Amino acid sequence: MATGMNAALLLLADGRFPSGGHAHSAGAEPAVGVGDINDQASLREFVLGRLQTNGLVDAAFAAAVCARCAGDGIVPWSQLEAEYLARTGSPRLRTASRTLGRQLLRGGQRAFPSARAEEAVAALGTSIPQPIVMGIIAAAAGCAAAEAALCELHHLVGSLTSAGVRLLGLDPFEIAAFGAALVPELERLAALAATTADVDPAELPADVALLNDVLAEHHSTWEVRLFAS
């Protein structure tokens, strides 16, 4: 994926950016709990599956919002939020996405203030689903739609793989190598997400992993857990 150099993208992709993602496993913890992830090979398959489903959905929404925010037209905030929530069946995951969105919005507004962010808050409040906020902040940082999508995919992989290291004691060097091997796939999916940036929000990708919603609700009943989601 050919893009211009944008140092702001590195800041948004950095796990140290204050967005609260370190407290979430993106579904890895409940998957470990039921035995779907038990080693590096099963983590790899889980990551690939998530990228093709929820990952692409989140990336497409981030790209769509970014493209609209960079333009001069009216952004259909309520429709975008409603369509995203329609693809998020789990109340637990809706809450997690809003929590992450609120934290990303707080840091993003300080780093990259924009009128579009204020517009979104006026329309939706401060608890906006995370991929929508990613699109807003990415546009404010001067990122293209494909870059917003790539950043969203990068965060998903980072959450899943770092959770795998913490939960299963996997070799972090092997996990880093796995992440590097994923680069072509991340770039492909980001480019694919960007091709849908201008479609009606109802037509954005909707192939979600429903088992992830079921596991999220199961995870919320655990008395002891390492991650919030």
ZAROZA-632143 format. One line per 8 residues: number of its first residue (from 1); for each residue x, y, z of N, C-alpha, C. Coordinates in nm, 2 decimals. Example, Ala and Ser with C-alpha at 12.3 -4.5 7.8 and 13.67 -1.06 7.14 Angstrom:
<rs>
1> 1.32 -0.57 0.78 1.23 -0.45 0.78 1.32 -0.33 0.78 ~ 1.28 -0.22 0.71 1.37 -0.11 0.71 1.29 0.00 0.79
</rs>
This chain:
<rs>
1> 0.09 -0.12 0.00 0.00 0.00 0.00 0.09 0.12 0.00 ~ 0.08 0.20 -0.11 0.17 0.32 -0.12 0.10 0.44 -0.05 ~ 0.16 0.50 0.04 0.11 0.62 0.11 0.23 0.72 0.13 ~ 0.19 0.84 0.14 0.29 0.94 0.18 0.34 0.92 0.32 ~ 0.46 0.97 0.35 0.51 0.96 0.49 0.43 1.04 0.59 ~ 0.38 0.98 0.69 0.30 1.06 0.79 0.34 1.01 0.93 ~ 0.42 1.09 1.00 0.46 1.06 1.13 0.35 1.05 1.23 ~ 0.24 1.12 1.21 0.12 1.12 1.29 0.07 0.98 1.30
9> 0.07 0.90 1.19 0.02 0.77 1.19 0.10 0.68 1.29 ~ 0.23 0.70 1.30 0.31 0.63 1.40 0.27 0.66 1.54 ~ 0.23 0.78 1.57 0.18 0.82 1.70 0.05 0.74 1.73 ~ -0.04 0.74 1.64 -0.17 0.68 1.66 -0.16 0.53 1.67 ~ -0.06 0.47 1.60 -0.04 0.33 1.61 0.04 0.28 1.73 ~ 0.10 0.37 1.80 0.19 0.34 1.91 0.10 0.30 2.03 ~ 0.13 0.18 2.08 0.06 0.13 2.20 0.07 0.21 2.32 ~ 0.16 0.31 2.32 0.18 0.40 2.44 0.09 0.52 2.43
17> 0.02 0.54 2.31 -0.07 0.65 2.30 -0.19 0.62 2.40 ~ -0.23 0.72 2.48 -0.33 0.70 2.59 -0.47 0.67 2.54 ~ -0.49 0.55 2.49 -0.62 0.51 2.44 -0.69 0.40 2.52 ~ -0.62 0.35 2.62 -0.67 0.25 2.70 -0.67 0.10 2.65 ~ -0.61 0.08 2.54 -0.62 -0.05 2.47 -0.55 -0.16 2.55 ~ -0.45 -0.12 2.64 -0.37 -0.22 2.71 -0.46 -0.30 2.81 ~ -0.58 -0.25 2.84 -0.67 -0.32 2.94 -0.77 -0.41 2.87 ~ -0.75 -0.43 2.73 -0.85 -0.51 2.66 -0.77 -0.61 2.57
25> -0.82 -0.73 2.57 -0.76 -0.84 2.49 -0.82 -0.86 2.35 ~ -0.92 -0.78 2.32 -0.99 -0.80 2.19 -1.05 -0.94 2.17 ~ -1.08 -1.00 2.28 -1.14 -1.13 2.27 -1.05 -1.25 2.29 ~ -0.92 -1.22 2.31 -0.83 -1.33 2.33 -0.85 -1.40 2.46 ~ -0.87 -1.33 2.57 -0.88 -1.39 2.70 -1.00 -1.49 2.71 ~ -1.12 -1.45 2.66 -1.23 -1.56 2.67 -1.20 -1.67 2.57 ~ -1.13 -1.65 2.46 -1.09 -1.76 2.37 -0.99 -1.85 2.44 ~ -0.90 -1.80 2.51 -0.81 -1.88 2.59 -0.88 -1.96 2.69
33> -0.98 -1.89 2.75 -1.06 -1.96 2.86 -1.13 -2.08 2.82 ~ -1.18 -2.08 2.69 -1.26 -2.20 2.64 -1.17 -2.29 2.56 ~ -1.04 -2.26 2.55 -0.95 -2.35 2.48 -0.94 -2.33 2.33 ~ -1.00 -2.22 2.28 -0.98 -2.19 2.13 -0.84 -2.15 2.10 ~ -0.78 -2.08 2.20 -0.64 -2.04 2.18 -0.56 -2.11 2.29 ~ -0.46 -2.19 2.25 -0.38 -2.26 2.36 -0.23 -2.26 2.32 ~ -0.19 -2.21 2.20 -0.05 -2.21 2.17 -0.04 -2.11 2.05 ~ 0.08 -2.09 2.00 0.10 -1.99 1.90 0.03 -2.02 1.77
41> 0.02 -2.15 1.73 -0.05 -2.18 1.61 -0.20 -2.15 1.62 ~ -0.26 -2.18 1.73 -0.40 -2.15 1.75 -0.43 -1.99 1.76 ~ -0.33 -1.92 1.82 -0.34 -1.78 1.82 -0.33 -1.72 1.68 ~ -0.24 -1.78 1.60 -0.23 -1.73 1.46 -0.36 -1.75 1.39 ~ -0.43 -1.86 1.40 -0.55 -1.89 1.33 -0.66 -1.79 1.38 ~ -0.66 -1.77 1.51 -0.76 -1.68 1.57 -0.74 -1.54 1.52 ~ -0.62 -1.49 1.51 -0.59 -1.36 1.46 -0.63 -1.34 1.32 ~ -0.60 -1.44 1.24 -0.64 -1.44 1.09 -0.79 -1.43 1.08
49> -0.86 -1.51 1.16 -1.00 -1.51 1.15 -1.06 -1.38 1.19 ~ -1.01 -1.32 1.30 -1.06 -1.19 1.34 -1.03 -1.08 1.24 ~ -0.92 -1.09 1.17 -0.89 -0.99 1.07 -0.99 -0.99 0.96 ~ -1.03 -1.11 0.92 -1.12 -1.12 0.80 -1.26 -1.09 0.84 ~ -1.30 -1.08 0.97 -1.43 -1.05 1.01 -1.44 -0.92 1.08 ~ -1.44 -0.92 1.21 -1.45 -0.79 1.29 -1.35 -0.69 1.25 ~ -1.23 -0.74 1.22 -1.12 -0.65 1.19 -1.15 -0.57 1.06 ~ -1.20 -0.64 0.96 -1.23 -0.57 0.84 -1.35 -0.47 0.86
57> -1.45 -0.51 0.94 -1.56 -0.42 0.97 -1.51 -0.30 1.04 ~ -1.43 -0.31 1.14 -1.38 -0.20 1.22 -1.29 -0.11 1.13 ~ -1.21 -0.17 1.04 -1.12 -0.09 0.95 -1.20 -0.02 0.85 ~ -1.31 -0.08 0.80 -1.40 -0.01 0.70 -1.47 0.11 0.76 ~ -1.51 0.10 0.89 -1.58 0.21 0.95 -1.48 0.32 0.98 ~ -1.36 0.29 1.02 -1.26 0.39 1.04 -1.22 0.46 0.91 ~ -1.21 0.39 0.81 -1.18 0.45 0.68 -1.29 0.54 0.63 ~ -1.42 0.49 0.65 -1.53 0.57 0.60 -1.54 0.70 0.67
65> -1.52 0.69 0.80 -1.53 0.82 0.88 -1.42 0.91 0.85 ~ -1.30 0.86 0.83 -1.18 0.94 0.80 -1.21 1.01 0.67 ~ -1.25 0.94 0.57 -1.28 1.00 0.43 -1.38 1.11 0.44 ~ -1.49 1.08 0.52 -1.59 1.19 0.53 -1.55 1.31 0.61 ~ -1.47 1.28 0.71 -1.42 1.40 0.79 -1.32 1.48 0.71 ~ -1.25 1.42 0.62 -1.15 1.50 0.54 -1.22 1.58 0.43 ~ -1.34 1.55 0.40 -1.42 1.62 0.30 -1.50 1.74 0.36 ~ -1.57 1.80 0.27 -1.65 1.92 0.31 -1.80 1.88 0.33
73> -1.84 1.76 0.31 -1.98 1.72 0.32 -2.02 1.70 0.46 ~ -2.15 1.67 0.48 -2.21 1.64 0.61 -2.18 1.50 0.64 ~ -2.13 1.47 0.76 -2.11 1.34 0.81 -2.23 1.28 0.87 ~ -2.28 1.17 0.83 -2.41 1.11 0.89 -2.37 1.04 1.02 ~ -2.35 1.11 1.12 -2.30 1.05 1.25 -2.39 0.95 1.30 ~ -2.52 0.98 1.31 -2.61 0.89 1.38 -2.62 0.76 1.29 ~ -2.62 0.77 1.16 -2.63 0.65 1.08 -2.51 0.56 1.09 ~ -2.39 0.63 1.09 -2.27 0.55 1.11 -2.26 0.48 1.24
81> -2.30 0.54 1.35 -2.30 0.48 1.48 -2.41 0.36 1.48 ~ -2.53 0.39 1.43 -2.63 0.29 1.43 -2.59 0.16 1.35 ~ -2.52 0.19 1.23 -2.48 0.07 1.15 -2.37 0.00 1.22 ~ -2.28 0.07 1.29 -2.17 0.00 1.36 -2.23 -0.09 1.47 ~ -2.32 -0.03 1.55 -2.38 -0.10 1.66 -2.46 -0.22 1.62 ~ -2.52 -0.21 1.50 -2.59 -0.32 1.44 -2.50 -0.44 1.41 ~ -2.38 -0.41 1.40 -2.28 -0.52 1.37 -2.21 -0.57 1.50 ~ -2.25 -0.51 1.61 -2.19 -0.54 1.74 -2.30 -0.59 1.83
89> -2.33 -0.72 1.83 -2.45 -0.78 1.90 -2.43 -0.79 2.05 ~ -2.31 -0.80 2.10 -2.28 -0.81 2.24 -2.29 -0.68 2.31 ~ -2.38 -0.66 2.41 -2.38 -0.54 2.49 -2.25 -0.51 2.55 ~ -2.18 -0.62 2.59 -2.04 -0.60 2.66 -1.95 -0.54 2.56 ~ -1.95 -0.59 2.43 -1.86 -0.53 2.34 -1.89 -0.39 2.29 ~ -2.02 -0.36 2.30 -2.06 -0.22 2.27 -2.01 -0.13 2.38 ~ -2.02 -0.17 2.50 -1.97 -0.09 2.61 -1.82 -0.08 2.60 ~ -1.75 -0.19 2.57 -1.60 -0.18 2.55 -1.56 -0.09 2.44
97> -1.63 -0.09 2.33 -1.60 -0.01 2.22 -1.62 0.14 2.25 ~ -1.73 0.17 2.32 -1.76 0.31 2.37 -1.65 0.35 2.47 ~ -1.61 0.27 2.56 -1.51 0.30 2.65 -1.38 0.34 2.58 ~ -1.34 0.25 2.49 -1.21 0.27 2.41 -1.22 0.40 2.33 ~ -1.34 0.42 2.27 -1.36 0.54 2.19 -1.35 0.67 2.27 ~ -1.41 0.66 2.39 -1.40 0.78 2.48 -1.26 0.81 2.51 ~ -1.18 0.71 2.54 -1.04 0.73 2.58 -0.96 0.78 2.46 ~ -0.98 0.72 2.35 -0.91 0.76 2.23 -0.95 0.91 2.19
105> -1.07 0.94 2.20 -1.12 1.07 2.17 -1.05 1.18 2.26 ~ -1.04 1.14 2.39 -0.98 1.24 2.49 -0.83 1.27 2.45 ~ -0.76 1.16 2.42 -0.62 1.18 2.38 -0.61 1.24 2.24 ~ -0.69 1.20 2.15 -0.69 1.25 2.02 -0.72 1.39 2.00 ~ -0.82 1.44 2.08 -0.86 1.58 2.08 -0.74 1.67 2.13 ~ -0.67 1.62 2.23 -0.55 1.70 2.28 -0.44 1.70 2.17 ~ -0.42 1.59 2.11 -0.31 1.58 2.01 -0.34 1.64 1.88 ~ -0.46 1.62 1.83 -0.51 1.66 1.70 -0.64 1.73 1.70
113> -0.66 1.85 1.76 -0.79 1.91 1.77 -0.85 1.93 1.64 ~ -0.98 1.91 1.63 -1.05 1.93 1.50 -1.20 1.96 1.52 ~ -1.25 2.04 1.43 -1.39 2.07 1.43 -1.48 1.95 1.41 ~ -1.43 1.85 1.34 -1.51 1.73 1.32 -1.53 1.65 1.45 ~ -1.43 1.65 1.53 -1.44 1.59 1.66 -1.55 1.65 1.74 ~ -1.55 1.79 1.75 -1.65 1.86 1.82 -1.79 1.84 1.76 ~ -1.80 1.82 1.63 -1.92 1.80 1.56 -1.98 1.66 1.60 ~ -1.89 1.56 1.61 -1.93 1.43 1.64 -1.98 1.42 1.79
121> -1.91 1.49 1.88 -1.95 1.49 2.02 -2.09 1.56 2.03 ~ -2.11 1.66 1.96 -2.24 1.73 1.96 -2.35 1.64 1.92 ~ -2.32 1.55 1.82 -2.42 1.46 1.76 -2.44 1.33 1.85 ~ -2.33 1.28 1.90 -2.33 1.15 1.96 -2.29 1.14 2.11 ~ -2.24 1.25 2.16 -2.19 1.25 2.30 -2.04 1.21 2.29 ~ -1.98 1.18 2.41 -1.84 1.15 2.42 -1.81 1.00 2.41 ~ -1.92 0.92 2.43 -1.89 0.77 2.43 -1.93 0.72 2.29 ~ -1.84 0.74 2.20 -1.86 0.70 2.06 -1.78 0.57 2.03
129> -1.83 0.47 1.95 -1.76 0.35 1.92 -1.62 0.38 1.87 ~ -1.53 0.30 1.91 -1.38 0.33 1.89 -1.35 0.34 1.74 ~ -1.40 0.25 1.65 -1.36 0.27 1.51 -1.40 0.40 1.45 ~ -1.52 0.46 1.49 -1.56 0.59 1.45 -1.47 0.70 1.50 ~ -1.43 0.69 1.62 -1.33 0.78 1.68 -1.20 0.77 1.60 ~ -1.15 0.65 1.57 -1.03 0.63 1.50 -1.03 0.71 1.37 ~ -1.15 0.70 1.30 -1.16 0.77 1.17 -1.15 0.92 1.19 ~ -1.21 0.97 1.30 -1.21 1.12 1.33 -1.07 1.17 1.35
137> -1.00 1.10 1.44 -0.87 1.14 1.48 -0.77 1.12 1.37 ~ -0.78 1.01 1.30 -0.69 0.99 1.18 -0.70 1.10 1.08 ~ -0.83 1.14 1.05 -0.85 1.26 0.96 -0.79 1.38 1.01 ~ -0.80 1.41 1.14 -0.75 1.53 1.20 -0.60 1.53 1.20 ~ -0.54 1.41 1.20 -0.39 1.39 1.19 -0.34 1.40 1.05 ~ -0.43 1.41 0.96 -0.39 1.42 0.82 -0.37 1.28 0.75 ~ -0.42 1.18 0.81 -0.41 1.04 0.75 -0.51 1.02 0.64 ~ -0.48 0.93 0.55 -0.57 0.89 0.45 -0.66 0.78 0.50
145> -0.77 0.75 0.43 -0.86 0.65 0.47 -0.80 0.51 0.49 ~ -0.71 0.48 0.40 -0.64 0.35 0.41 -0.55 0.35 0.53 ~ -0.49 0.46 0.57 -0.41 0.47 0.69 -0.49 0.45 0.81 ~ -0.61 0.51 0.82 -0.70 0.49 0.93 -0.73 0.34 0.95 ~ -0.76 0.28 0.84 -0.79 0.14 0.84 -0.68 0.05 0.88 ~ -0.56 0.09 0.84 -0.44 0.01 0.87 -0.41 0.03 1.02 ~ -0.43 0.15 1.08 -0.41 0.17 1.22 -0.50 0.08 1.30 ~ -0.63 0.08 1.26 -0.73 0.00 1.33 -0.69 -0.15 1.33
153> -0.65 -0.20 1.21 -0.61 -0.34 1.20 -0.48 -0.37 1.29 ~ -0.39 -0.27 1.29 -0.27 -0.29 1.37 -0.30 -0.30 1.52 ~ -0.40 -0.22 1.57 -0.44 -0.22 1.71 -0.50 -0.36 1.74 ~ -0.58 -0.41 1.65 -0.64 -0.54 1.67 -0.54 -0.65 1.69 ~ -0.44 -0.65 1.60 -0.34 -0.75 1.61 -0.26 -0.74 1.73 ~ -0.22 -0.61 1.77 -0.14 -0.59 1.89 -0.22 -0.63 2.01 ~ -0.35 -0.60 2.02 -0.42 -0.65 2.14 -0.43 -0.80 2.15 ~ -0.45 -0.87 2.04 -0.46 -1.01 2.04 -0.33 -1.08 2.08
161> -0.22 -1.03 2.01 -0.09 -1.10 2.03 -0.03 -1.06 2.17 ~ -0.04 -0.94 2.21 0.01 -0.91 2.34 -0.06 -0.98 2.45 ~ -0.19 -1.00 2.43 -0.27 -1.08 2.53 -0.23 -1.22 2.53 ~ -0.19 -1.28 2.41 -0.14 -1.41 2.40 -0.01 -1.43 2.48 ~ 0.07 -1.33 2.47 0.20 -1.34 2.55 0.17 -1.34 2.70 ~ 0.08 -1.25 2.74 0.06 -1.23 2.88 -0.02 -1.35 2.94 ~ -0.11 -1.41 2.86 -0.20 -1.51 2.91 -0.13 -1.65 2.90 ~ -0.06 -1.67 2.80 0.00 -1.81 2.77 0.15 -1.81 2.78
169> 0.21 -1.70 2.81 0.36 -1.70 2.82 0.43 -1.73 2.69 ~ 0.37 -1.69 2.57 0.43 -1.72 2.44 0.55 -1.64 2.42 ~ 0.64 -1.68 2.34 0.77 -1.62 2.31 0.74 -1.49 2.24 ~ 0.78 -1.37 2.30 0.75 -1.25 2.24 0.83 -1.22 2.11 ~ 0.94 -1.29 2.09 1.02 -1.28 1.97 0.95 -1.35 1.86 ~ 0.89 -1.47 1.89 0.81 -1.54 1.78 0.69 -1.46 1.75 ~ 0.63 -1.40 1.85 0.51 -1.32 1.82 0.54 -1.20 1.74 ~ 0.66 -1.14 1.76 0.70 -1.02 1.68 0.72 -1.07 1.53
177> 0.78 -1.19 1.52 0.80 -1.24 1.38 0.66 -1.27 1.31 ~ 0.57 -1.32 1.39 0.43 -1.34 1.34 0.37 -1.21 1.29 ~ 0.39 -1.10 1.37 0.33 -0.97 1.34 0.39 -0.92 1.21 ~ 0.52 -0.94 1.19 0.59 -0.90 1.07 0.54 -0.97 0.95 ~ 0.51 -1.10 0.97 0.46 -1.18 0.85 0.32 -1.14 0.81 ~ 0.25 -1.07 0.90 0.12 -1.03 0.87 0.11 -0.90 0.79 ~ 0.22 -0.83 0.77 0.22 -0.70 0.71 0.15 -0.70 0.58 ~ 0.18 -0.79 0.48 0.11 -0.79 0.35 -0.04 -0.80 0.37
185> -0.09 -0.89 0.46 -0.23 -0.91 0.48 -0.29 -0.78 0.54 ~ -0.23 -0.72 0.63 -0.28 -0.59 0.69 -0.29 -0.49 0.58 ~ -0.19 -0.48 0.50 -0.20 -0.38 0.39 -0.31 -0.41 0.29 ~ -0.33 -0.54 0.26 -0.43 -0.58 0.17 -0.57 -0.54 0.23 ~ -0.59 -0.58 0.35 -0.72 -0.55 0.42 -0.75 -0.40 0.43 ~ -0.64 -0.32 0.46 -0.66 -0.18 0.47 -0.70 -0.12 0.34 ~ -0.64 -0.16 0.23 -0.67 -0.11 0.10 -0.81 -0.15 0.06 ~ -0.85 -0.28 0.10 -0.99 -0.32 0.08 -1.09 -0.24 0.15
193> -1.06 -0.21 0.28 -1.15 -0.12 0.36 -1.16 0.01 0.30 ~ -1.05 0.07 0.25 -1.06 0.20 0.19 -1.15 0.21 0.06 ~ -1.16 0.10 -0.01 -1.25 0.10 -0.13 -1.39 0.12 -0.09 ~ -1.43 0.09 0.03 -1.57 0.11 0.07 -1.60 0.24 0.15 ~ -1.50 0.32 0.15 -1.50 0.45 0.23 -1.62 0.54 0.19 ~ -1.66 0.53 0.06 -1.76 0.63 0.01 -1.89 0.57 0.00 ~ -1.91 0.44 0.03 -2.04 0.38 0.01 -2.14 0.43 0.13 ~ -2.27 0.40 0.11 -2.36 0.43 0.21 -2.33 0.35 0.33
201> -2.34 0.40 0.46 -2.30 0.32 0.58 -2.36 0.19 0.59 ~ -2.48 0.17 0.54 -2.55 0.05 0.54 -2.48 -0.06 0.46 ~ -2.40 -0.02 0.36 -2.34 -0.11 0.27 -2.19 -0.14 0.31 ~ -2.15 -0.09 0.43 -2.02 -0.12 0.48 -2.01 -0.27 0.52 ~ -1.89 -0.33 0.52 -1.88 -0.47 0.55 -1.95 -0.51 0.68 ~ -2.01 -0.63 0.68 -2.09 -0.67 0.80 -2.06 -0.82 0.84 ~ -1.95 -0.87 0.79 -1.92 -1.01 0.82 -1.85 -1.02 0.96 ~ -1.93 -1.03 1.06 -1.87 -1.03 1.20 -1.86 -1.18 1.25
209> -1.78 -1.20 1.35 -1.76 -1.33 1.41 -1.86 -1.34 1.53 ~ -1.97 -1.40 1.51 -2.07 -1.40 1.62 -2.03 -1.47 1.74 ~ -1.94 -1.57 1.73 -1.89 -1.64 1.85 -1.82 -1.54 1.94 ~ -1.75 -1.44 1.88 -1.68 -1.34 1.96 -1.78 -1.27 2.05 ~ -1.90 -1.24 2.00 -2.00 -1.18 2.09 -2.05 -1.27 2.20 ~ -2.06 -1.40 2.17 -2.10 -1.50 2.27 -1.99 -1.51 2.38 ~ -1.87 -1.52 2.34 -1.76 -1.53 2.43 -1.74 -1.40 2.52 ~ -1.77 -1.29 2.46 -1.76 -1.16 2.53 -1.86 -1.16 2.65
217> -1.98 -1.21 2.62 -2.08 -1.21 2.73 -2.05 -1.31 2.83 ~ -1.99 -1.43 2.79 -1.94 -1.53 2.89 -1.83 -1.47 2.97 ~ -1.74 -1.40 2.91 -1.62 -1.34 2.98 -1.67 -1.24 3.09 ~ -1.78 -1.17 3.06 -1.82 -1.07 3.16 -1.87 -1.13 3.29 ~ -1.90 -1.26 3.29 -1.95 -1.33 3.41 -1.83 -1.38 3.50 ~ -1.71 -1.37 3.45 -1.60 -1.43 3.52 -1.57 -1.34 3.65 ~ -1.55 -1.40 3.76 -1.52 -1.33 3.88 -1.37 -1.28 3.88 ~ -1.28 -1.35 3.81 -1.14 -1.32 3.80 -1.10 -1.31 3.65
225> -1.05 -1.20 3.61 -1.00 -1.19 3.47 -0.89 -1.09 3.47 ~ -0.81 -1.10 3.37 -0.69 -1.01 3.35 -0.73 -0.89 3.27 ~ -0.82 -0.90 3.18 -0.86 -0.80 3.09 -1.01 -0.76 3.10 ~ -1.04 -0.63 3.07 -1.17 -0.59 3.07 -1.26 -0.65 2.97 ~ -1.20 -0.69 2.85 -1.27 -0.75 2.75 -1.18 -0.84 2.66
</rs>
